[in-house]
Amino acid sequence: MLRRLLVITVPLLVALVAALGIPLASAVVQRETQTTYLDRLADASRFASLAESALQSDRLEALSQEIRRYDVLYDVPVALVSADRRILLASEPGFDPADDPAVTKALDTALNGGIRPEPDYTGWPWRTGPMVVVEPVGRDSEVVAAVVTISQTGGLRTEVLRQWGLMALVGLAPMLAVVAAAWPMSRWVLRPVSKLDEATAAVAQGNLDVRADEVGGPPELRRLARSFNTMVDVVGRALNRQRAFVADASHQLRNPLASLRLAVDNLEPHVEGEHAREAHQIAVEEAEEMGRVLDTLLAATRLDSARQTEPVDIDQLLATHTPAWQALASRAEVELRIDLPAGLTMQEPPGGLGSVLDELVSNAIRLSGGTEVRVTGRPGELHVVDNGEGLDAEERELALQRFWRATRHQNVAGTGMGLAICAELIESAGGTLTLHDAGPGLDVRVALSASRNGTSA
């Protein structure tokens, strides 16, 4: 979370610095360009003034020496161009600025109207062209020539880059200071959030003894931590009351229920007549059903409080449970087939994966009405498949609800809670239990993480 916060904050700081720095960088370019231009314009104006006097007196030698020294000293070529576009003087042999279209356009402006053309150059570091300055000799209709200087702009661009670098350093320093201050501040703010997240995860796994930190962090987070701890206390007390109620109900109901069953059994010798014996048998079955429902509810309550999972070796699990499955299948005259890869390991849900498979295999043998039950799988998945009557789509959705039973199974012993409890146990281990059509029959799919290779179903 800290990294994500910095990822959001730092780009905003960069955007703010850029919003302030880009106009300033543009102003630096304009200022340096204007400074260089004014310097070259002053030199061109001086040469134009000298050229006007030299042309009037027809003495160009001194001006020629002047522009040569200027070129040698500043590496800026200078040319004097007549009104008919002839090169009257040049600081170096062969120098003819009129060959450049940009220079030609500026010369037309200067020679035809006697107007100094505006510079067509801005010193952006990526623009490599020269700076051309054209100064007319004479004014208005008396323009007789023009002075042309062509300055290379490498030094200008270097200076712009240097100042940009200084600006970047100046802007980077406060940004780094803000980031440096934001790092401990963010850790101080987010540490309670991390602790609260860890406490929430522990509570979700069934550990109600954990508490969030109520001391560190901002006041709002401390209040949140106190509220969380209060909530955990309330939930813990509610669960303790629930468990106490279950224990009391177990103690208080088991003895009367056992006495009731014994009393009903003792009545059997005194029952006469077919209808009386039928009613007596119903009373016996109802007493047994009450006992099974009580046992199932107690088991469901105990399992609801278990949340820890651990890996289990499927080979060892099969060695322990397969004999009981085979015996149950033999009594029901159902063929049981086990087809699982060797070395399979899966996360075991609370209560044990064996108890879940016991329930699924038992249901398939007792309730499917089929002749074959197959236990198959692969890493991350187990399937209990029968070839019986199966369930339609609506029944498959209802079958995972507590106390639901198919209409055709109403007279078969059971409480309708086994499959629902299995689904809850698998979900508590991070897996899923789903029902699918096997055509014919039912495919019960258990998906759990395969702990050895770390893959998940």
ZAMARGU-4260 file (C-alpha; in steps of 0.2 Angstrom, whole numbers, plus 5000, padded with zeros to 4 digits):
<rodrens>
0) 5000/5000/5000 | 5014/5012/5004 | 5022/5009/4986 | 5005/5012/4978 | 5003/5028/4988
5) 5020/5034/4982 | 5016/5029/4965 | 5001/5041/4965 | 5009/5055/4975 | 5026/5056/4965
10) 5018/5058/4948 | 5007/5072/4955 | 5022/5081/4962 | 5031/5078/4945 | 5016/5086/4936
15) 5016/5101/4948 | 5034/5104/4945 | 5032/5102/4926 | 5017/5114/4927 | 5028/5127/4935
20) 5044/5123/4926 | 5038/5122/4908 | 5033/5141/4907 | 5049/5145/4916 | 5059/5135/4904
25) 5051/5144/4889 | 5055/5160/4897 | 5073/5155/4898 | 5073/5151/4880 | 5065/5167/4875
30) 5077/5177/4886 | 5093/5169/4880 | 5087/5170/4862 | 5083/5189/4864 | 5100/5192/4872
35) 5109/5184/4858 | 5099/5192/4845 | 5101/5210/4852 | 5120/5207/4853 | 5120/5202/4835
40) 5109/5216/4830 | 5120/5229/4838 | 5135/5222/4828 | 5125/5222/4812 | 5119/5240/4815
45) 5137/5245/4818 | 5142/5237/4802 | 5127/5245/4793 | 5132/5262/4799 | 5150/5260/4794
50) 5144/5253/4777 | 5134/5268/4774 | 5149/5280/4776 | 5160/5268/4766 | 5148/5267/4751
55) 5146/5285/4751 | 5165/5288/4750 | 5168/5272/4740 | 5181/5266/4753 | 5177/5248/4758
60) 5194/5242/4763 | 5193/5247/4781 | 5175/5239/4782 | 5181/5223/4774 | 5196/5222/4787
65) 5183/5225/4801 | 5171/5211/4796 | 5185/5199/4793 | 5192/5202/4811 | 5175/5201/4818
70) 5172/5184/4809 | 5189/5177/4816 | 5185/5183/4833 | 5167/5178/4835 | 5165/5165/4821
75) 5151/5174/4814 | 5151/5177/4795 | 5146/5194/4789 | 5142/5200/4771 | 5137/5216/4763
80) 5124/5213/4750 | 5119/5227/4737 | 5101/5232/4732 | 5103/5221/4716 | 5108/5206/4727
85) 5127/5207/4723 | 5140/5202/4737 | 5149/5218/4740 | 5160/5212/4754 | 5161/5195/4763
90) 5171/5191/4779 | 5177/5175/4771 | 5179/5170/4752 | 5165/5162/4744 | 5152/5167/4757
95) 5136/5170/4749 | 5121/5171/4761 | 5109/5174/4747 | 5109/5156/4743 | 5099/5152/4758
100) 5080/5154/4755 | 5077/5161/4773 | 5091/5174/4770 | 5083/5178/4753 | 5066/5182/4761
105) 5074/5193/4775 | 5084/5202/4762 | 5069/5206/4752 | 5060/5213/4767 | 5076/5224/4771
110) 5080/5230/4754 | 5063/5233/4747 | 5055/5241/4762 | 5070/5247/4772 | 5062/5237/4787
115) 5072/5227/4798 | 5065/5209/4797 | 5060/5200/4813 | 5071/5185/4818 | 5065/5168/4813
120) 5074/5159/4826 | 5070/5153/4844 | 5084/5144/4854 | 5076/5128/4858 | 5089/5114/4861
125) 5082/5103/4847 | 5083/5117/4834 | 5100/5117/4826 | 5098/5130/4812 | 5108/5147/4813
130) 5102/5164/4818 | 5101/5176/4803 | 5101/5195/4806 | 5099/5207/4792 | 5101/5226/4794
135) 5097/5238/4780 | 5110/5251/4775 | 5100/5267/4774 | 5081/5270/4777 | 5065/5269/4768
140) 5068/5272/4749 | 5086/5276/4751 | 5091/5258/4756 | 5107/5254/4746 | 5112/5238/4754
145) 5110/5226/4768 | 5122/5219/4781 | 5119/5200/4784 | 5126/5190/4799 | 5124/5171/4801
150) 5127/5165/4819 | 5129/5147/4824 | 5118/5144/4839 | 5127/5129/4848 | 5133/5141/4862
155) 5115/5147/4864 | 5108/5130/4865 | 5121/5124/4877 | 5117/5139/4888 | 5099/5135/4888
160) 5102/5117/4892 | 5114/5122/4906 | 5100/5134/4914 | 5087/5120/4911 | 5098/5108/4921
165) 5100/5120/4935 | 5081/5123/4935 | 5079/5104/4936 | 5090/5102/4950 | 5082/5117/4959
170) 5065/5109/4956 | 5071/5091/4960 | 5078/5096/4977 | 5061/5101/4985 | 5052/5086/4976
175) 5064/5074/4984 | 5062/5083/5001 | 5043/5080/4999 | 5045/5062/4995 | 5058/5060/5009
180) 5045/5067/5021 | 5030/5058/5013 | 5039/5041/5016 | 5039/5041/5035 | 5023/5050/5035
185) 5015/5037/5024 | 5022/5023/5035 | 5015/5031/5050 | 4998/5033/5043 | 4998/5016/5034
190) 5006/5005/5048 | 4989/5004/5058 | 4980/5000/5042 | 4992/4985/5039 | 4990/4980/5057
195) 4971/4981/5055 | 4972/4971/5039 | 4982/4957/5048 | 4970/4957/5062 | 4955/4956/5050
200) 4963/4941/5041 | 4967/4932/5058 | 4949/4935/5063 | 4943/4928/5046 | 4953/4912/5050
205) 4944/4910/5067 | 4956/4918/5079 | 4946/4930/5089 | 4960/4933/5102 | 4969/4945/5090
210) 4967/4964/5092 | 4971/4979/5081 | 4984/4992/5087 | 4974/5006/5096 | 4990/5017/5100
215) 4999/5021/5083 | 4993/5031/5068 | 4981/5046/5066 | 4967/5048/5078 | 4954/5042/5065
220) 4963/5026/5063 | 4965/5023/5081 | 4946/5026/5083 | 4943/5013/5069 | 4955/5001/5078
225) 4945/5003/5094 | 4929/5000/5085 | 4936/4985/5077 | 4942/4978/5093 | 4925/4981/5101
230) 4917/4972/5086 | 4928/4957/5089 | 4924/4957/5107 | 4905/4957/5103 | 4907/4943/5090
235) 4918/4933/5102 | 4905/4934/5116 | 4891/4929/5104 | 4901/4914/5099 | 4905/4909/5117
240) 4886/4911/5121 | 4882/4900/5106 | 4894/4887/5111 | 4888/4887/5129 | 4870/4886/5122
245) 4875/4871/5111 | 4884/4863/5126 | 4869/4866/5137 | 4857/4860/5124 | 4867/4844/5122
250) 4868/4840/5140 | 4850/4845/5143 | 4842/4836/5128 | 4852/4820/5127 | 4846/4813/5143
255) 4828/4816/5140 | 4829/4810/5122 | 4838/4794/5128 | 4825/4792/5141 | 4811/4795/5128
260) 4819/4782/5117 | 4820/4769/5131 | 4802/4773/5136 | 4796/4770/5118 | 4806/4754/5117
265) 4799/4748/5133 | 4781/4751/5127 | 4784/4738/5113 | 4778/4722/5123 | 4762/4732/5128
270) 4757/4737/5110 | 4743/4727/5103 | 4735/4728/5086 | 4742/4732/5069 | 4738/4751/5070
275) 4746/4753/5087 | 4762/4744/5082 | 4763/4755/5066 | 4761/4770/5077 | 4774/4763/5089
280) 4786/4761/5075 | 4784/4779/5069 | 4787/4785/5087 | 4804/4775/5087 | 4809/4782/5070
285) 4805/4799/5075 | 4815/4797/5091 | 4830/4791/5081 | 4828/4805/5069 | 4828/4818/5083
290) 4844/4810/5089 | 4852/4811/5072 | 4847/4829/5070 | 4854/4834/5087 | 4870/4826/5083
295) 4871/4834/5066 | 4867/4851/5073 | 4881/4849/5086 | 4893/4844/5074 | 4889/4858/5062
300) 4891/4871/5076 | 4908/4863/5081 | 4914/4864/5064 | 4909/4882/5061 | 4922/4887/5073
305) 4936/4878/5065 | 4946/4887/5051 | 4963/4880/5051 | 4969/4870/5036 | 4983/4858/5033
310) 4990/4847/5019 | 4984/4829/5018 | 4991/4815/5008 | 4977/4807/4997 | 4986/4790/4997
315) 4986/4789/5016 | 4968/4795/5017 | 4962/4782/5004 | 4971/4768/5014 | 4961/4773/5029
320) 4944/4776/5022 | 4942/4765/5007 | 4939/4749/5017 | 4923/4757/5025 | 4918/4763/5008
325) 4920/4746/5000 | 4910/4738/5014 | 4896/4750/5012 | 4896/4748/4993 | 4895/4729/4995
330) 4880/4730/5007 | 4871/4741/4994 | 4877/4730/4979 | 4886/4745/4971 | 4902/4744/4962
335) 4915/4756/4970 | 4930/4762/4959 | 4945/4772/4965 | 4955/4780/4951 | 4966/4794/4958
340) 4984/4798/4953 | 4998/4793/4966 | 5006/4806/4976 | 4992/4818/4976 | 4991/4830/4990
345) 4978/4843/4994 | 4974/4856/5008 | 4963/4848/5021 | 4947/4858/5027 | 4942/4859/5045
350) 4935/4842/5051 | 4946/4833/5039 | 4945/4829/5020 | 4941/4811/5024 | 4925/4815/5033
355) 4920/4825/5018 | 4923/4811/5006 | 4914/4799/5018 | 4899/4809/5017 | 4900/4811/4998
360) 4903/4792/4995 | 4890/4787/5007 | 4877/4799/4998 | 4882/4792/4981 | 4880/4774/4987
365) 4864/4776/4997 | 4854/4790/4988 | 4859/4789/4969 | 4850/4773/4965 | 4865/4769/4953
370) 4875/4753/4951 | 4893/4761/4951 | 4902/4775/4961 | 4918/4782/4955 | 4931/4792/4965
375) 4942/4801/4952 | 4953/4817/4952 | 4968/4826/4947 | 4979/4839/4956 | 4967/4852/4964
380) 4951/4842/4961 | 4942/4827/4967 | 4926/4820/4959 | 4913/4808/4967 | 4903/4802/4952
385) 4888/4790/4951 | 4878/4783/4937 | 4861/4785/4946 | 4846/4796/4944 | 4855/4812/4947
390) 4848/4829/4951 | 4840/4842/4939 | 4847/4860/4939 | 4835/4867/4952 | 4839/4852/4963
395) 4857/4854/4962 | 4856/4872/4967 | 4845/4868/4982 | 4855/4852/4987 | 4868/4863/4995
400) 4856/4871/5007 | 4854/4864/5025 | 4839/4853/5028 | 4835/4851/5010 | 4831/4834/5004
405) 4824/4827/4987 | 4806/4822/4987 | 4811/4804/4983 | 4823/4803/4998 | 4811/4809/5011
410) 4809/4791/5018 | 4828/4788/5018 | 4837/4790/5034 | 4846/4807/5035 | 4845/4825/5040
415) 4848/4835/5024 | 4863/4844/5032 | 4878/4833/5027 | 4881/4840/5009 | 4878/4858/5015
420) 4891/4856/5029 | 4903/4848/5017 | 4901/4863/5006 | 4904/4875/5020 | 4920/4865/5026
425) 4927/4866/5008 | 4924/4884/5007 | 4932/4888/5024 | 4948/4880/5016 | 4947/4891/5001
430) 4940/4878/4990 | 4923/4875/4982 | 4911/4860/4981 | 4899/4860/4966 | 4887/4848/4959
435) 4887/4844/4940 | 4876/4833/4929 | 4886/4817/4925 | 4873/4811/4912 | 4867/4800/4919
440) 4870/4802/4938 | 4878/4816/4948 | 4896/4823/4948 | 4901/4831/4965 | 4917/4841/4962
445) 4928/4846/4976 | 4941/4859/4971 | 4955/4863/4984 | 4973/4869/4982 | 4986/4856/4978
450) 4998/4860/4992 | 5014/4851/4984 | 5015/4861/4968 | 5006/4876/4974 | 4993/4876/4960
455) 4975/4880/4963 | 4960/4872/4955
</rodrens>
